[in-house]
Amino acid sequence: MEPDRLSAGTLNTGMAGWPPLRRALSLLCALIAIAPVFAQTASSSDSPDEGGTAPAAQSIPASRQADRVVVITLEGEIDQWTERSVKRRIEQAEQSGADAVVIEIDSPGGEVGAVLEICNAIKGSSVTNTVAWVHPDAYSGGAIIALACGEIVTTSPASMGDAFPITFGPQGVRGLSPDERTKFLPPLLTEVADSARRNGYDEFLVQAMVVDGIELWSVTDSETGERWFINEREYRVLFEDEPPRGKPVLTSVTGGRASEQAASRPEPQPQSERTGSEETGEDSADAPSTQRDDPIASESSGVGAPSEDPTSFTPASPGLADLSDSASEGLTSRSTRPTFRDADRGRYVDPVYIADGTGPIVLRDDQMLAFGFTSAIIENDAELKAFFGAKELVRTEPTWSEVMVKAMMHPVVRGVLIVVLLVGLFIEMSSPGVVVPGAVAGAALVGLLAPPMLVGMAGWWEVVAIAGGIACLLIELLVIPGFGVFGVLGLVSLFVGMVGTFIPDGTGGLFGPGDAGDDLFGGVATILLSTTTAGIAIYFIARHFGSIPLLGRLILQDASSSDDNPDADLLAMRPAPEERVGVGDQGVAASDLRPSGRAKINGEIVDAIAERGYIEDGDPVEVVARRGFSWVVRPPRTSRPSGDLGEIQENADS
């Protein structure tokens, strides 16, 4: 036994008595412990960001991590062209094998239908890792699209909210009428409630982005640390006290509508009208508690009360109670919001007055971070790439054709094109044979039809209607004098065809449901305004045709006004001679009339239109009417023209 004790004692004594070996072992252990830190630092230094500074290492959740990230920019007003572009780029990202899609938003909002379609495309995409980058503002429809994404990140500064729907009318911007409220609000409330349930946002707070009249307080769950936003009924359930008010955290809208709760709250009674128990503050068995009698304080009644169906819509304000059923129709996911009961008193603490309901709320970037809407503050593409731990980040922008079509489909641009088309047709018909006005009118017609055909807003029937209308007008003007059946058919066909290009295919045509009525109204208004403008322009052109610099050159000039005549300027200053051609005068055709051309009447070459059929060059003609700047002619009943026929034919040939 002694040798064993000695051996062990010798070993221990040797370690204690040899400090260099002990220090070497300690240093080796320290190097092993810090080796992963050096490896991570070296890896980070090998891949600096675009600015030359490597982003700090961060823990990335598995659900967010992505190797290939596609950024889809959404900038400016949201309309059907934005919708088509975003949906196309989402499909392109899916086909390219993207692991994550970022919707970069800088928008004031836009059309309700387009916004909801983009939200559906985001939620229905095979790429489930979606992030909205508010860069820097997402208002109205932009905020609703941001909520549809799985996560939200922002720049600093940034703002999001104010998604209250408005309409534009003759009086300008206005709120929704009762009928419009019933039509537009339920789909919006369904959309934001669904987004809140999918992505973990508070349902009451997102409702306050869409409608006013919602008064909110925030409370903190002392057990989990979660923050929830509650209305007055829920506050009374949790605290059995009058909710604190004052200046809300979110800025009020000056002159906005008061909340439904505050508006319906009874005025405090004067001191002299209070009961004795109220004045002394003593309890009375005969005077039951006000809170017990107030239905808003009961956990089984009022707005926000528990519902038997966990997927149903829970309105945050009494003013939305009438929309609960219609807003619940599109909801399939269960609500993640807790039900507040009397038993929860003491669990929820730190009540804060958040919004007074005077208007839709707007959140700044710091408020979005505090309220759980924002996952991070992202300033540039390098930080966005690090946010996903991505190897590749690809940006996609609208194509040039999408930008061009959007510009060409603007109502102002289309109105101008209609004016150019009508004025060009008038000038070409007034001076047959002149190519430029007709070519300009043809280009305007292509500009009117090509963009809507590219995006599915015009089919072949619209093209046929417009072409048939123009053909009928040409027949009426050039072949059949007067204004009869062809003229009426031409105008009606042209009008209907143009209106049809304002209505997207698939909405049921001119009498379809949905937004087709709005598109119809906009198209009719644009065409009527453009037609009126074109009529005024045609009137002034007809009266001052010769004095307009460019158009004056289209009129046949007398030899005395030629540039070769040194006295042309002096001759031009003389009073204009009286018209030498009149109805009943006779002459000869100076060119073939098919049906338009030229004729020589009383020694003057004039623009002529055959009343019927075809007149060959050199045939005698008789003037029967004046049409614009041309004379309508026909073969004379007496074949002898005024003047010597041989001389006239010789002059015409020359």
ZAMARGU-4260 file (C-alpha; in steps of 0.2 Angstrom, whole numbers, plus 5000, padded with zeros to 4 digits):
<rodrens>
0) 5000/5000/5000 | 5014/5012/5004 | 5022/5011/4986 | 5005/5016/4978 | 5003/5031/4990
5) 5020/5036/4986 | 5018/5035/4967 | 5002/5046/4967 | 5010/5058/4979 | 5026/5059/4968
10) 5015/5063/4953 | 5005/5077/4961 | 5021/5084/4969 | 5029/5084/4951 | 5015/5094/4943
15) 5015/5106/4957 | 5033/5108/4957 | 5035/5111/4938 | 5026/5127/4933 | 5031/5128/4915
20) 5021/5112/4911 | 5006/5119/4920 | 5007/5135/4911 | 5009/5126/4894 | 4993/5116/4897
25) 4983/5131/4902 | 4988/5141/4886 | 4983/5126/4875 | 4966/5125/4883 | 4964/5144/4880
30) 4969/5143/4862 | 4956/5129/4859 | 4942/5139/4867 | 4945/5154/4856 | 4949/5146/4840
35) 4931/5147/4833 | 4930/5166/4836 | 4946/5168/4825 | 4938/5157/4812 | 4922/5167/4812
40) 4932/5184/4811 | 4943/5177/4797 | 4927/5172/4787 | 4919/5189/4789 | 4934/5198/4784
45) 4935/5188/4768 | 4918/5194/4762 | 4916/5213/4765 | 4900/5222/4760 | 4898/5234/4746
50) 4904/5249/4756 | 4920/5240/4761 | 4915/5236/4779 | 4910/5218/4784 | 4893/5217/4792
55) 4893/5211/4810 | 4890/5192/4812 | 4872/5188/4817 | 4861/5173/4821 | 4849/5170/4807
60) 4833/5160/4810 | 4832/5145/4798 | 4815/5151/4792 | 4823/5167/4785 | 4840/5161/4779
65) 4841/5161/4760 | 4855/5159/4748 | 4847/5168/4733 | 4837/5184/4737 | 4826/5193/4723
70) 4822/5211/4727 | 4806/5218/4718 | 4804/5237/4718 | 4787/5244/4721 | 4788/5263/4719
75) 4775/5276/4716 | 4756/5275/4714 | 4749/5257/4714 | 4738/5253/4699 | 4734/5239/4688
80) 4750/5241/4679 | 4760/5240/4695 | 4750/5224/4699 | 4754/5216/4683 | 4773/5221/4684
85) 4774/5214/4702 | 4765/5198/4699 | 4776/5195/4683 | 4792/5198/4694 | 4786/5186/4708
90) 4783/5172/4695 | 4800/5176/4688 | 4808/5175/4705 | 4799/5158/4708 | 4806/5151/4691
95) 4824/5157/4695 | 4824/5147/4711 | 4824/5161/4723 | 4824/5157/4741 | 4817/5174/4747
100) 4808/5188/4739 | 4809/5206/4746 | 4796/5219/4741 | 4805/5236/4742 | 4791/5248/4745
105) 4790/5267/4742 | 4772/5271/4738 | 4758/5283/4743 | 4745/5269/4740 | 4734/5267/4725
110) 4719/5257/4719 | 4711/5245/4731 | 4709/5231/4718 | 4727/5231/4713 | 4733/5231/4731
115) 4723/5216/4735 | 4729/5207/4720 | 4747/5210/4724 | 4743/5204/4742 | 4736/5188/4735
120) 4751/5185/4724 | 4763/5187/4739 | 4753/5175/4750 | 4750/5163/4736 | 4768/5162/4730
125) 4778/5146/4731 | 4792/5157/4739 | 4786/5158/4757 | 4800/5168/4763 | 4794/5186/4760
130) 4800/5202/4767 | 4793/5220/4765 | 4807/5233/4765 | 4799/5250/4769 | 4811/5261/4760
135) 4806/5274/4766 | 4787/5276/4766 | 4773/5264/4764 | 4756/5273/4765 | 4739/5267/4762
140) 4740/5252/4749 | 4759/5251/4752 | 4756/5248/4770 | 4743/5234/4767 | 4755/5226/4755
145) 4769/5227/4768 | 4758/5218/4781 | 4755/5204/4768 | 4774/5199/4769 | 4780/5187/4782
150) 4792/5200/4789 | 4794/5219/4788 | 4811/5229/4789 | 4813/5247/4787 | 4826/5261/4784
155) 4828/5275/4796 | 4818/5286/4795 | 4803/5277/4788 | 4784/5278/4790 | 4770/5266/4787
160) 4751/5267/4789 | 4736/5278/4785 | 4727/5265/4774 | 4710/5273/4776 | 4701/5271/4759
165) 4696/5287/4750 | 4687/5291/4733 | 4690/5305/4720 | 4674/5314/4713 | 4670/5331/4706
170) 4672/5339/4723 | 4689/5332/4725 | 4695/5319/4738 | 4682/5313/4750 | 4678/5299/4762
175) 4667/5284/4758 | 4649/5285/4757 | 4638/5272/4766 | 4637/5261/4751 | 4655/5263/4747
180) 4660/5259/4765 | 4650/5243/4764 | 4658/5238/4747 | 4676/5243/4751 | 4680/5241/4769
185) 4676/5222/4772 | 4689/5216/4759 | 4702/5228/4767 | 4698/5222/4785 | 4698/5204/4780
190) 4715/5207/4771 | 4724/5215/4786 | 4716/5203/4799 | 4722/5189/4789 | 4740/5196/4787
195) 4740/5200/4806 | 4736/5182/4810 | 4748/5175/4798 | 4763/5186/4803 | 4760/5189/4821
200) 4754/5207/4821 | 4740/5214/4833 | 4723/5213/4824 | 4717/5229/4833 | 4732/5239/4828
205) 4731/5235/4810 | 4712/5239/4809 | 4717/5256/4816 | 4727/5258/4800 | 4712/5255/4789
210) 4698/5265/4798 | 4697/5279/4810 | 4686/5279/4826 | 4697/5265/4835 | 4703/5270/4852
215) 4717/5259/4859 | 4728/5256/4874 | 4743/5245/4875 | 4746/5232/4889 | 4761/5221/4893
220) 4759/5202/4898 | 4769/5201/4914 | 4771/5182/4911 | 4777/5182/4893 | 4782/5200/4890
225) 4771/5202/4875 | 4763/5218/4871 | 4744/5219/4866 | 4733/5233/4860 | 4716/5233/4868
230) 4700/5244/4867 | 4689/5252/4880 | 4679/5236/4884 | 4694/5226/4886 | 4702/5239/4897
235) 4688/5239/4909 | 4688/5220/4910 | 4706/5220/4915 | 4707/5235/4926 | 4690/5239/4932
240) 4693/5257/4931 | 4691/5272/4919 | 4704/5271/4905 | 4718/5284/4906 | 4717/5297/4892
245) 4728/5312/4888 | 4740/5314/4874 | 4741/5298/4864 | 4758/5290/4859 | 4752/5291/4841
250) 4749/5308/4834 | 4730/5313/4833 | 4723/5321/4817 | 4717/5338/4820 | 4699/5340/4816
255) 4697/5321/4814 | 4682/5311/4818 | 4681/5307/4837 | 4681/5288/4841 | 4665/5279/4842
260) 4668/5275/4860 | 4671/5293/4865 | 4657/5300/4855 | 4645/5288/4864 | 4651/5290/4881
265) 4639/5300/4892 | 4643/5317/4898 | 4648/5318/4917 | 4634/5323/4928 | 4635/5340/4937
270) 4640/5339/4956 | 4622/5344/4962 | 4614/5329/4952 | 4625/5316/4960 | 4618/5304/4973
275) 4624/5304/4990 | 4635/5289/4989 | 4644/5297/4974 | 4647/5313/4983 | 4654/5304/4999
280) 4662/5291/4990 | 4654/5278/5001 | 4647/5261/4995 | 4628/5258/4995 | 4619/5242/4994
285) 4605/5250/4985 | 4616/5259/4972 | 4625/5245/4962 | 4642/5248/4954 | 4642/5258/4938
290) 4655/5246/4931 | 4644/5231/4934 | 4629/5239/4925 | 4639/5245/4910 | 4638/5232/4897
295) 4655/5238/4890 | 4663/5231/4906 | 4656/5214/4904 | 4668/5200/4897 | 4653/5192/4888
300) 4647/5207/4878 | 4653/5222/4868 | 4666/5224/4855 | 4680/5212/4856 | 4670/5199/4866
305) 4674/5181/4864 | 4667/5173/4848 | 4662/5155/4846 | 4671/5154/4830 | 4690/5157/4832
310) 4692/5162/4813 | 4678/5175/4814 | 4683/5194/4812 | 4683/5203/4829 | 4680/5222/4827
315) 4691/5234/4837 | 4677/5247/4837 | 4658/5247/4839 | 4657/5257/4822 | 4663/5241/4813
320) 4651/5229/4821 | 4640/5229/4806 | 4654/5223/4795 | 4659/5209/4806 | 4650/5195/4796
325) 4655/5201/4779 | 4673/5203/4785 | 4673/5186/4792 | 4669/5177/4775 | 4687/5177/4769
330) 4696/5172/4785 | 4701/5154/4787 | 4716/5156/4800 | 4713/5156/4818 | 4715/5173/4828
335) 4731/5173/4838 | 4725/5187/4849 | 4721/5182/4867 | 4703/5184/4875 | 4704/5195/4890
340) 4694/5190/4905 | 4691/5195/4923 | 4703/5181/4928 | 4717/5190/4919 | 4716/5205/4931
345) 4734/5208/4937 | 4742/5198/4923 | 4743/5213/4911 | 4752/5228/4917 | 4759/5245/4911
350) 4743/5252/4901 | 4748/5266/4889 | 4736/5277/4879 | 4741/5273/4861 | 4728/5281/4849
355) 4712/5292/4851 | 4703/5286/4835 | 4703/5303/4827 | 4711/5296/4811 | 4720/5281/4804
360) 4737/5279/4812 | 4754/5281/4805 | 4769/5272/4813 | 4787/5279/4812 | 4802/5266/4811
365) 4805/5267/4830 | 4787/5264/4834 | 4786/5249/4821 | 4801/5242/4830 | 4793/5244/4847
370) 4776/5238/4842 | 4783/5222/4834 | 4780/5226/4816 | 4799/5228/4811 | 4812/5214/4812
375) 4827/5226/4809 | 4833/5242/4802 | 4841/5240/4785 | 4849/5254/4776 | 4857/5246/4760
380) 4858/5231/4750 | 4873/5224/4759 | 4864/5225/4776 | 4849/5217/4767 | 4860/5203/4761
385) 4867/5200/4778 | 4850/5200/4785 | 4846/5184/4775 | 4864/5177/4776 | 4863/5177/4757
390) 4876/5173/4744 | 4867/5182/4730 | 4855/5197/4729 | 4846/5201/4713 | 4836/5217/4709
395) 4821/5217/4697 | 4814/5233/4690 | 4799/5236/4679 | 4803/5233/4660 | 4804/5248/4648
400) 4788/5241/4640 | 4779/5241/4657 | 4784/5259/4660 | 4779/5265/4642 | 4762/5256/4643
405) 4759/5264/4660 | 4763/5281/4653 | 4753/5278/4637 | 4738/5272/4647 | 4737/5288/4658
410) 4720/5296/4655 | 4728/5313/4651 | 4739/5305/4638 | 4725/5295/4630 | 4714/5311/4630
415) 4728/5320/4620 | 4729/5306/4608 | 4711/5306/4605 | 4712/5325/4601 | 4726/5322/4589
420) 4717/5308/4580 | 4701/5318/4577 | 4710/5334/4572 | 4722/5324/4560 | 4707/5316/4552
425) 4698/5333/4550 | 4713/5341/4541 | 4716/5325/4530 | 4698/5325/4525 | 4698/5344/4522
430) 4714/5343/4511 | 4713/5326/4502 | 4730/5320/4496 | 4740/5328/4510 | 4749/5313/4519
435) 4756/5321/4535 | 4739/5324/4544 | 4733/5307/4540 | 4750/5299/4546 | 4749/5309/4562
440) 4731/5303/4565 | 4736/5285/4561 | 4751/5286/4574 | 4739/5293/4587 | 4727/5278/4583
445) 4741/5266/4585 | 4745/5274/4602 | 4727/5272/4608 | 4725/5254/4603 | 4743/5246/4605
450) 4745/5248/4624 | 4728/5242/4629 | 4730/5227/4617 | 4747/5223/4625 | 4740/5222/4643
455) 4723/5214/4639 | 4712/5230/4640 | 4707/5229/4621 | 4702/5214/4611 | 4698/5213/4593
460) 4680/5219/4594 | 4687/5236/4600 | 4699/5237/4585 | 4685/5232/4573 | 4673/5245/4580
465) 4685/5259/4579 | 4691/5254/4561 | 4673/5252/4556 | 4668/5269/4563 | 4682/5278/4554
470) 4678/5269/4538 | 4659/5274/4539 | 4664/5292/4542 | 4676/5292/4527 | 4661/5285/4516
475) 4650/5298/4523 | 4662/5312/4519 | 4670/5306/4503 | 4657/5295/4494 | 4640/5300/4500
480) 4637/5319/4503 | 4627/5324/4518 | 4625/5317/4535 | 4615/5301/4535 | 4616/5283/4541
485) 4634/5280/4538 | 4639/5296/4548 | 4628/5290/4563 | 4635/5272/4563 | 4653/5279/4561
490) 4651/5290/4576 | 4643/5277/4587 | 4655/5263/4582 | 4670/5275/4585 | 4664/5280/4602
495) 4659/5262/4608 | 4676/5256/4602 | 4686/5269/4611 | 4676/5267/4627 | 4680/5248/4626
500) 4698/5251/4627 | 4696/5258/4645 | 4689/5242/4652 | 4700/5227/4656 | 4695/5211/4647
505) 4687/5199/4659 | 4676/5212/4669 | 4661/5208/4658 | 4663/5222/4645 | 4653/5238/4646
510) 4640/5231/4658 | 4652/5220/4669 | 4653/5219/4688 | 4667/5225/4700 | 4677/5240/4694
515) 4670/5240/4677 | 4658/5254/4681 | 4672/5265/4687 | 4682/5261/4671 | 4667/5265/4660
520) 4664/5281/4669 | 4682/5286/4667 | 4682/5281/4649 | 4666/5291/4644 | 4672/5306/4653
525) 4689/5306/4645 | 4682/5304/4627 | 4669/5317/4630 | 4682/5330/4636 | 4694/5325/4622
530) 4680/5327/4609 | 4675/5344/4615 | 4693/5349/4615 | 4695/5343/4597 | 4679/5351/4592
535) 4685/5368/4598 | 4702/5365/4589 | 4694/5360/4573 | 4683/5376/4574 | 4698/5388/4575
540) 4708/5378/4562 | 4693/5379/4550 | 4692/5398/4552 | 4711/5402/4551 | 4717/5387/4541
545) 4728/5398/4529 | 4736/5408/4543 | 4742/5394/4553 | 4761/5392/4549 | 4762/5374/4546
550) 4744/5371/4540 | 4745/5386/4528 | 4757/5376/4517 | 4744/5363/4514 | 4733/5375/4504
555) 4737/5377/4486 | 4745/5393/4482 | 4743/5405/4467 | 4758/5407/4457 | 4760/5425/4463
560) 4764/5418/4480 | 4778/5407/4475 | 4795/5410/4483 | 4802/5413/4465 | 4792/5429/4464
565) 4802/5444/4471 | 4786/5453/4473 | 4777/5439/4483 | 4779/5448/4500 | 4771/5464/4493
570) 4757/5454/4484 | 4753/5445/4500 | 4750/5461/4508 | 4735/5465/4497 | 4718/5461/4502
575) 4712/5443/4498 | 4703/5442/4481 | 4685/5437/4482 | 4681/5419/4479 | 4681/5415/4460
580) 4672/5398/4462 | 4654/5396/4466 | 4640/5383/4465 | 4635/5380/4447 | 4652/5385/4440
585) 4659/5372/4427 | 4676/5367/4423 | 4686/5351/4420 | 4695/5338/4432 | 4713/5342/4433
590) 4717/5325/4440 | 4707/5308/4443 | 4694/5311/4457 | 4694/5294/4467 | 4684/5302/4474
595) 4695/5317/4479 | 4708/5326/4468 | 4709/5343/4459 | 4699/5352/4446 | 4701/5368/4436
600) 4686/5380/4438 | 4686/5397/4431 | 4704/5396/4428 | 4709/5391/4446 | 4715/5374/4452
605) 4705/5369/4468 | 4703/5354/4479 | 4688/5344/4473 | 4678/5329/4478 | 4667/5318/4467
610) 4649/5318/4472 | 4647/5300/4467 | 4658/5287/4459 | 4674/5291/4449 | 4678/5305/4437
615) 4693/5304/4425 | 4706/5317/4422 | 4700/5330/4409 | 4681/5326/4411 | 4670/5341/4413
620) 4663/5344/4430 | 4650/5356/4438 | 4652/5363/4456 | 4637/5357/4467 | 4643/5361/4485
625) 4657/5368/4496 | 4664/5356/4509 | 4677/5363/4521 | 4691/5368/4509 | 4685/5357/4495
630) 4672/5358/4481 | 4660/5344/4478 | 4658/5342/4459 | 4649/5330/4447 | 4647/5328/4428
635) 4637/5343/4422 | 4620/5341/4415 | 4626/5352/4401 | 4643/5346/4396 | 4650/5363/4390
640) 4662/5370/4403 | 4665/5388/4406 | 4679/5394/4395 | 4688/5384/4381 | 4689/5366/4385
645) 4705/5363/4375 | 4714/5378/4383 | 4708/5371/4401 | 4714/5354/4397 | 4731/5361/4391
650) 4733/5371/4407 | 4728/5357/4418 | 4741/5345/4409 | 4755/5358/4412
</rodrens>
